[in-house]
Amino acid sequence: MIAVDIGNTTIGLGLFEGRELLRSWRVRTDREKTSDEYGVLLVDLFRNGGYDPKSVRGGIVSSVVPPLSPVIEETIEQIFSIKPMVVGPGLKTGMPILYDNPHEVGADRIAGAVAAFE
């Protein structure tokens, strides 16, 4: 599984097999890059790390940079031929979001809360 955390400064990438983190990378967040440019970067990271992009069977994206979310989602769909889950109020995490407006809670907060609970 590929896990992507889009932050304002960097994008964290993690390659998992089950619960085991096989490899992680950090790349600079660039709001101007296209899905093709991120795709080339992602394929290079995988190949240079000795991993086959075709082995990825699932993906999840967490983002605090809304304009980049669809770009990264498209990149994952193109490279891995999968539709990634997106962390947000609509994703079933097993943890209720008890805010008046759950859509105001950032993906980073949701992911952090679920990780802390786990």
FITORNU-217734 format. One record per residue: residue in three letters; x, y negated, z of N, C-alpha, C, O in turn; residue number from 0. Coordinates in steps of 0.1 Angstrom, whole numbers, plus 2048, in hexadecimal, padded with zeros to 3 digits. Layout:
# residues N
+------+-----+-----+-----+------+------+------+-----+-----+-----+-----+-----+-----+-----+
: type : n.X : n.Y : n.Z : ca.X : ca.Y : ca.Z : c.X : c.Y : c.Z : o.X : o.Y : o.Z : seq :
+------+-----+-----+-----+------+------+------+-----+-----+-----+-----+-----+-----+-----+
:  ALA :   X :   Y :   Z :    X :    Y :    Z :   X :   Y :   Z :   X :   Y :   Z : NUM :
...
+------+-----+-----+-----+------+------+------+-----+-----+-----+-----+-----+-----+-----+
//
This chain:
# residues 118
+------+-----+-----+-----+------+------+------+-----+-----+-----+-----+-----+-----+-----+
: type : n.X : n.Y : n.Z : ca.X : ca.Y : ca.Z : c.X : c.Y : c.Z : o.X : o.Y : o.Z : seq :
+------+-----+-----+-----+------+------+------+-----+-----+-----+-----+-----+-----+-----+
:  MET : 808 : 80C : 800 :  800 :  800 :  800 : 809 : 7F4 : 800 : 813 : 7F3 : 806 :   0 :
:  ILE : 805 : 7E9 : 7F9 :  80B :  7DD :  7F9 : 803 : 7D3 : 801 : 7F7 : 7D2 : 800 :   1 :
:  ALA : 80A : 7CD : 80B :  804 :  7C3 :  813 : 80A : 7B5 : 810 : 817 : 7B4 : 810 :   2 :
:  VAL : 802 : 7AB : 80E :  807 :  79E :  80A : 801 : 793 : 814 : 7F5 : 793 : 816 :   3 :
:  ASP : 80A : 78B : 81A :  806 :  781 :  823 : 80B : 774 : 81D : 817 : 770 : 81D :   4 :
:  ILE : 802 : 76C : 817 :  805 :  75F :  810 : 805 : 754 : 81B : 7FA : 750 : 820 :   5 :
:  GLY : 811 : 74F : 81E :  812 :  744 :  827 : 815 : 737 : 81F : 818 : 737 : 813 :   6 :
:  ASN : 816 : 72C : 826 :  819 :  71F :  820 : 827 : 71E : 81B : 82A : 718 : 811 :   7 :
:  THR : 830 : 725 : 821 :  83E :  724 :  81E : 843 : 731 : 817 : 84B : 730 : 80D :   8 :
:  THR : 83F : 73C : 81C :  844 :  749 :  816 : 838 : 752 : 814 : 82E : 751 : 81B :   9 :
:  ILE : 83A : 75C : 80C :  831 :  767 :  80A : 838 : 774 : 80F : 843 : 777 : 80A :  10 :
:  GLY : 832 : 77A : 819 :  837 :  786 :  81E : 831 : 792 : 816 : 825 : 793 : 814 :  11 :
:  LEU : 83A : 79C : 812 :  835 :  7A7 :  80B : 83A : 7B4 : 813 : 845 : 7B4 : 817 :  12 :
:  GLY : 831 : 7BD : 814 :  835 :  7CA :  81B : 830 : 7D6 : 813 : 824 : 7D6 : 80F :  13 :
:  LEU : 838 : 7DF : 812 :  835 :  7EC :  80C : 833 : 7F6 : 817 : 83D : 7F9 : 81E :  14 :
:  PHE : 827 : 7FC : 817 :  824 :  806 :  822 : 821 : 813 : 81C : 81C : 815 : 811 :  15 :
:  GLU : 825 : 81E : 824 :  820 :  82B :  821 : 819 : 82F : 82E : 820 : 832 : 838 :  16 :
:  GLY : 80C : 82F : 82E :  804 :  831 :  83A : 807 : 825 : 843 : 805 : 81A : 83F :  17 :
:  ARG : 80B : 828 : 84F :  80E :  81D :  859 : 81D : 819 : 859 : 820 : 80F : 85F :  18 :
:  GLU : 825 : 820 : 851 :  833 :  81E :  851 : 837 : 813 : 847 : 833 : 814 : 83B :  19 :
:  LEU : 83E : 809 : 84B :  843 :  7FE :  843 : 84F : 803 : 83C : 859 : 806 : 843 :  20 :
:  LEU : 84F : 805 : 82F :  85A :  80A :  827 : 864 : 7FF : 824 : 870 : 800 : 825 :  21 :
:  ARG : 85E : 7F3 : 821 :  867 :  7E8 :  81C : 85F : 7DB : 81D : 853 : 7DB : 81C :  22 :
:  SER : 866 : 7D0 : 820 :  85F :  7C3 :  820 : 868 : 7B9 : 819 : 874 : 7BA : 818 :  23 :
:  TRP : 861 : 7AF : 814 :  868 :  7A4 :  80C : 861 : 797 : 810 : 856 : 797 : 815 :  24 :
:  ARG : 869 : 78C : 80E :  863 :  77F :  810 : 867 : 777 : 803 : 873 : 777 : 7FF :  25 :
:  VAL : 85D : 770 : 7FD :  860 :  767 :  7F2 : 85A : 75A : 7F5 : 851 : 758 : 7FD :  26 :
:  ARG : 860 : 750 : 7EE :  85B :  742 :  7F0 : 84D : 741 : 7EA : 84A : 745 : 7DF :  27 :
:  THR : 844 : 73A : 7F2 :  837 :  737 :  7ED : 838 : 72C : 7E3 : 83E : 721 : 7E5 :  28 :
:  ASP : 833 : 72F : 7D7 :  833 :  725 :  7CC : 825 : 724 : 7C6 : 821 : 72D : 7BE :  29 :
:  ARG : 81E : 71A : 7C9 :  810 :  718 :  7C4 : 80F : 717 : 7B5 : 805 : 718 : 7AF :  30 :
:  GLU : 81A : 714 : 7AF :  81B :  712 :  7A0 : 81D : 71E : 798 : 81A : 71F : 78C :  31 :
:  LYS : 821 : 729 : 79E :  824 :  736 :  797 : 817 : 73C : 793 : 80D : 73B : 799 :  32 :
:  THR : 818 : 743 : 787 :  80D :  74A :  782 : 80D : 759 : 787 : 817 : 75D : 78D :  33 :
:  SER : 803 : 760 : 784 :  802 :  76E :  788 : 80D : 776 : 781 : 813 : 77F : 786 :  34 :
:  ASP : 810 : 772 : 774 :  81A :  778 :  76C : 828 : 776 : 773 : 830 : 780 : 774 :  35 :
:  GLU : 82B : 76A : 777 :  838 :  767 :  77E : 839 : 76F : 78B : 844 : 775 : 78E :  36 :
:  TYR : 82E : 76F : 793 :  82F :  777 :  79F : 830 : 786 : 79C : 837 : 78D : 7A4 :  37 :
:  GLY : 82A : 78A : 791 :  82B :  798 :  78D : 839 : 79D : 78A : 83D : 7A7 : 78E :  38 :
:  VAL : 840 : 794 : 782 :  84E :  797 :  77F : 856 : 798 : 78C : 85E : 7A1 : 78D :  39 :
:  LEU : 854 : 78F : 795 :  85C :  78F :  7A1 : 859 : 79B : 7AA : 862 : 7A2 : 7AF :  40 :
:  LEU : 84C : 79F : 7AA :  848 :  7AB :  7B2 : 84E : 7B8 : 7AC : 853 : 7C0 : 7B4 :  41 :
:  VAL : 84D : 7B9 : 79F :  853 :  7C5 :  799 : 862 : 7C6 : 79B : 867 : 7D1 : 79E :  42 :
:  ASP : 869 : 7BA : 79A :  877 :  7BA :  79C : 87A : 7BE : 7AB : 884 : 7C6 : 7AD :  43 :
:  LEU : 873 : 7B9 : 7B4 :  875 :  7BD :  7C2 : 874 : 7CC : 7C4 : 87C : 7D2 : 7CB :  44 :
:  PHE : 869 : 7D1 : 7BF :  866 :  7DF :  7C0 : 872 : 7E8 : 7BA : 877 : 7F1 : 7C0 :  45 :
:  ARG : 875 : 7E4 : 7AE :  87F :  7EC :  7A6 : 88D : 7EB : 7AD : 894 : 7F5 : 7AE :  46 :
:  ASN : 890 : 7DF : 7B1 :  89D :  7DD :  7B8 : 89E : 7E4 : 7C5 : 8A9 : 7E8 : 7CA :  47 :
:  GLY : 892 : 7E6 : 7CC :  892 :  7ED :  7D8 : 891 : 7FC : 7D6 : 891 : 803 : 7E0 :  48 :
:  GLY : 890 : 801 : 7CA :  88E :  80F :  7C7 : 880 : 815 : 7C8 : 87F : 821 : 7CA :  49 :
:  TYR : 876 : 80C : 7C7 :  868 :  810 :  7C8 : 861 : 80F : 7BB : 864 : 806 : 7B3 :  50 :
:  ASP : 858 : 818 : 7B8 :  850 :  818 :  7AC : 843 : 811 : 7AE : 83B : 815 : 7B7 :  51 :
:  PRO : 841 : 806 : 7A7 :  834 :  7FF :  7A9 : 828 : 808 : 7A6 : 81D : 805 : 7AC :  52 :
:  LYS : 829 : 812 : 79E :  81E :  81B :  79B : 81A : 824 : 7A7 : 80F : 82A : 7A7 :  53 :
:  SER : 822 : 824 : 7B1 :  81F :  82C :  7BD : 816 : 825 : 7C7 : 811 : 82C : 7D0 :  54 :
:  VAL : 813 : 819 : 7C5 :  80A :  811 :  7CE : 7FC : 814 : 7CB : 7F7 : 814 : 7C0 :  55 :
:  ARG : 7F5 : 818 : 7D6 :  7E7 :  81C :  7D4 : 7DD : 813 : 7DB : 7D1 : 815 : 7DA :  56 :
:  GLY : 7E1 : 809 : 7E2 :  7D9 :  800 :  7E9 : 7E0 : 7F3 : 7EC : 7EC : 7F2 : 7EB :  57 :
:  GLY : 7D8 : 7E9 : 7EF :  7DE :  7DC :  7F2 : 7D4 : 7D3 : 7FA : 7C8 : 7D5 : 7FA :  58 :
:  ILE : 7DB : 7CA : 801 :  7D3 :  7C1 :  809 : 7DA : 7B3 : 809 : 7E6 : 7B3 : 809 :  59 :
:  VAL : 7D2 : 7A8 : 809 :  7D8 :  79B :  808 : 7D2 : 792 : 813 : 7C6 : 793 : 815 :  60 :
:  SER : 7DB : 78B : 81A :  7D7 :  781 :  824 : 7DD : 774 : 81F : 7E8 : 774 : 81B :  61 :
:  SER : 7D5 : 769 : 820 :  7DA :  75D :  81A : 7D5 : 751 : 822 : 7C9 : 750 : 826 :  62 :
:  VAL : 7DE : 747 : 824 :  7DA :  73A :  829 : 7DC : 72F : 81E : 7DC : 723 : 821 :  63 :
:  VAL : 7DE : 734 : 812 :  7E0 :  72B :  806 : 7D6 : 72F : 7FC : 7D9 : 736 : 7F3 :  64 :
:  PRO : 7C9 : 72A : 7FE :  7BE :  72F :  7F5 : 7C1 : 72E : 7E6 : 7BC : 737 : 7DF :  65 :
:  PRO : 7C8 : 724 : 7E1 :  7CA :  724 :  7D2 : 7D3 : 730 : 7CD : 7D2 : 734 : 7C2 :  66 :
:  LEU : 7DB : 735 : 7D6 :  7E4 :  741 :  7D2 : 7DD : 74E : 7D3 : 7E1 : 758 : 7CD :  67 :
:  SER : 7D2 : 74F : 7DB :  7CC :  75C :  7DD : 7C8 : 763 : 7D0 : 7CC : 76E : 7CE :  68 :
:  PRO : 7C1 : 75C : 7C7 :  7BD :  763 :  7BA : 7C9 : 766 : 7B2 : 7C9 : 770 : 7AA :  69 :
:  VAL : 7D3 : 75E : 7B2 :  7E0 :  761 :  7AB : 7E6 : 76E : 7AF : 7EA : 777 : 7A7 :  70 :
:  ILE : 7E7 : 770 : 7BC :  7EE :  77C :  7C2 : 7E5 : 788 : 7C0 : 7E9 : 793 : 7BD :  71 :
:  GLU : 7D8 : 786 : 7C2 :  7CE :  791 :  7BF : 7CF : 796 : 7B1 : 7D0 : 7A2 : 7AE :  72 :
:  GLU : 7D0 : 78D : 7A7 :  7D2 :  790 :  799 : 7DF : 797 : 797 : 7E0 : 7A1 : 78F :  73 :
:  THR : 7E9 : 792 : 79D :  7F7 :  799 :  79C : 7F6 : 7A7 : 7A0 : 7FB : 7B0 : 799 :  74 :
:  ILE : 7F0 : 7AA : 7AC :  7EF :  7B7 :  7B1 : 7E6 : 7C0 : 7A8 : 7EA : 7CC : 7A5 :  75 :
:  GLU : 7DC : 7BB : 7A2 :  7D3 :  7C2 :  799 : 7DB : 7C6 : 78C : 7DA : 7D1 : 787 :  76 :
:  GLN : 7E3 : 7BC : 787 :  7EB :  7BF :  77B : 7F6 : 7C9 : 77D : 7F8 : 7D2 : 775 :  77 :
:  ILE : 7FE : 7C7 : 788 :  80A :  7CF :  78B : 806 : 7DD : 78F : 80C : 7E7 : 78B :  78 :
:  PHE : 7FD : 7DE : 799 :  7FA :  7EB :  79F : 7ED : 7F1 : 79B : 7EA : 7FD : 79F :  79 :
:  SER : 7E5 : 7EB : 793 :  7D8 :  7F0 :  78E : 7CF : 7F3 : 799 : 7C7 : 7FD : 799 :  80 :
:  ILE : 7CF : 7EA : 7A3 :  7C5 :  7EC :  7AF : 7BF : 7DF : 7B2 : 7C5 : 7D4 : 7AF :  81 :
:  LYS : 7B4 : 7DF : 7B8 :  7AE :  7D2 :  7BD : 7B1 : 7D2 : 7CC : 7AC : 7DA : 7D4 :  82 :
:  PRO : 7B8 : 7C7 : 7D0 :  7BC :  7C7 :  7DF : 7B0 : 7C2 : 7E7 : 7A7 : 7BB : 7E3 :  83 :
:  MET : 7B0 : 7C7 : 7F4 :  7A7 :  7C1 :  7FE : 7AC : 7B3 : 801 : 7B8 : 7B1 : 800 :  84 :
:  VAL : 7A3 : 7AB : 805 :  7A7 :  79D :  809 : 7A3 : 79B : 817 : 797 : 79C : 81B :  85 :
:  VAL : 7AC : 797 : 820 :  7A9 :  794 :  82E : 7A0 : 788 : 82F : 7A4 : 77D : 829 :  86 :
:  GLY : 795 : 789 : 836 :  78C :  77D :  837 : 780 : 782 : 83F : 77F : 78E : 842 :  87 :
:  PRO : 776 : 779 : 840 :  76A :  77C :  848 : 762 : 788 : 842 : 75B : 78E : 84A :  88 :
:  GLY : 763 : 78B : 836 :  75B :  795 :  82F : 762 : 7A3 : 831 : 75B : 7AD : 82E :  89 :
:  LEU : 76F : 7A4 : 835 :  776 :  7B1 :  835 : 772 : 7B7 : 843 : 774 : 7B1 : 84D :  90 :
:  LYS : 76E : 7C4 : 842 :  76B :  7CC :  84E : 778 : 7D0 : 855 : 77F : 7D9 : 850 :  91 :
:  THR : 77B : 7CA : 860 :  788 :  7CD :  867 : 785 : 7D5 : 874 : 78E : 7DA : 87A :  92 :
:  GLY : 778 : 7D6 : 878 :  775 :  7DC :  884 : 775 : 7D2 : 890 : 772 : 7D6 : 89B :  93 :
:  MET : 778 : 7C6 : 88D :  778 :  7BB :  897 : 76F : 7B0 : 893 : 771 : 7AA : 889 :  94 :
:  PRO : 764 : 7AE : 89B :  75B :  7A3 :  898 : 762 : 795 : 899 : 76A : 793 : 8A2 :  95 :
:  ILE : 75E : 78C : 890 :  763 :  77E :  891 : 758 : 776 : 898 : 74E : 773 : 891 :  96 :
:  LEU : 75A : 773 : 8A4 :  74F :  76D :  8AC : 750 : 75E : 8AC : 751 : 757 : 8B7 :  97 :
:  TYR : 750 : 758 : 8A1 :  751 :  749 :  89F : 743 : 745 : 899 : 73D : 74D : 892 :  98 :
:  ASP : 73F : 739 : 89B :  733 :  734 :  895 : 733 : 735 : 886 : 72A : 739 : 880 :  99 :
:  ASN : 73F : 732 : 880 :  741 :  734 :  872 : 74D : 73C : 86F : 758 : 737 : 86F : 100 :
:  PRO : 74B : 749 : 86D :  757 :  752 :  86B : 75F : 74E : 85F : 76B : 752 : 85F : 101 :
:  HIS : 75A : 747 : 856 :  761 :  743 :  84A : 76C : 739 : 84D : 774 : 736 : 844 : 102 :
:  GLU : 76B : 733 : 859 :  775 :  729 :  85C : 782 : 72F : 863 : 78B : 728 : 865 : 103 :
:  VAL : 781 : 73C : 865 :  78C :  743 :  86C : 796 : 747 : 861 : 792 : 74E : 857 : 104 :
:  GLY : 7A3 : 743 : 862 :  7AD :  746 :  858 : 7B0 : 755 : 857 : 7AF : 75C : 861 : 105 :
:  ALA : 7B5 : 759 : 84C :  7B8 :  767 :  84A : 7C4 : 76B : 853 : 7C5 : 776 : 857 : 106 :
:  ASP : 7CD : 761 : 855 :  7D8 :  764 :  85E : 7D4 : 767 : 86C : 7D9 : 770 : 873 : 107 :
:  ARG : 7CA : 760 : 871 :  7C4 :  762 :  87E : 7BD : 770 : 87F : 7BF : 777 : 889 : 108 :
:  ILE : 7B6 : 773 : 875 :  7AF :  780 :  874 : 7B9 : 78C : 875 : 7B8 : 795 : 87D : 109 :
:  ALA : 7C3 : 78B : 86C :  7CD :  795 :  86B : 7D5 : 796 : 878 : 7D8 : 7A1 : 87D : 110 :
:  GLY : 7D8 : 78B : 87E :  7DF :  78B :  88B : 7D7 : 791 : 896 : 7DC : 799 : 89F : 111 :
:  ALA : 7CA : 78E : 897 :  7C1 :  794 :  8A1 : 7C0 : 7A3 : 8A0 : 7C1 : 7AA : 8AA : 112 :
:  VAL : 7BE : 7A7 : 893 :  7BD :  7B6 :  891 : 7CA : 7BD : 895 : 7CA : 7C8 : 89B : 113 :
:  ALA : 7D5 : 7B7 : 891 :  7E2 :  7BD :  894 : 7E5 : 7BE : 8A3 : 7E9 : 7C8 : 8A8 : 114 :
:  ALA : 7E1 : 7B3 : 8AA :  7E3 :  7B3 :  8B9 : 7DA : 7BD : 8BF : 7DE : 7C4 : 8C9 : 115 :
:  PHE : 7CE : 7BF : 8BB :  7C5 :  7C8 :  8C0 : 7C9 : 7D7 : 8BE : 7C9 : 7DF : 8C6 : 116 :
:  GLU : 7CF : 7D9 : 8B2 :  7D3 :  7E6 :  8AE : 7DF : 7EA : 8B6 : 7E5 : 7F5 : 8B4 : 117 :
+------+-----+-----+-----+------+------+------+-----+-----+-----+-----+-----+-----+-----+
//
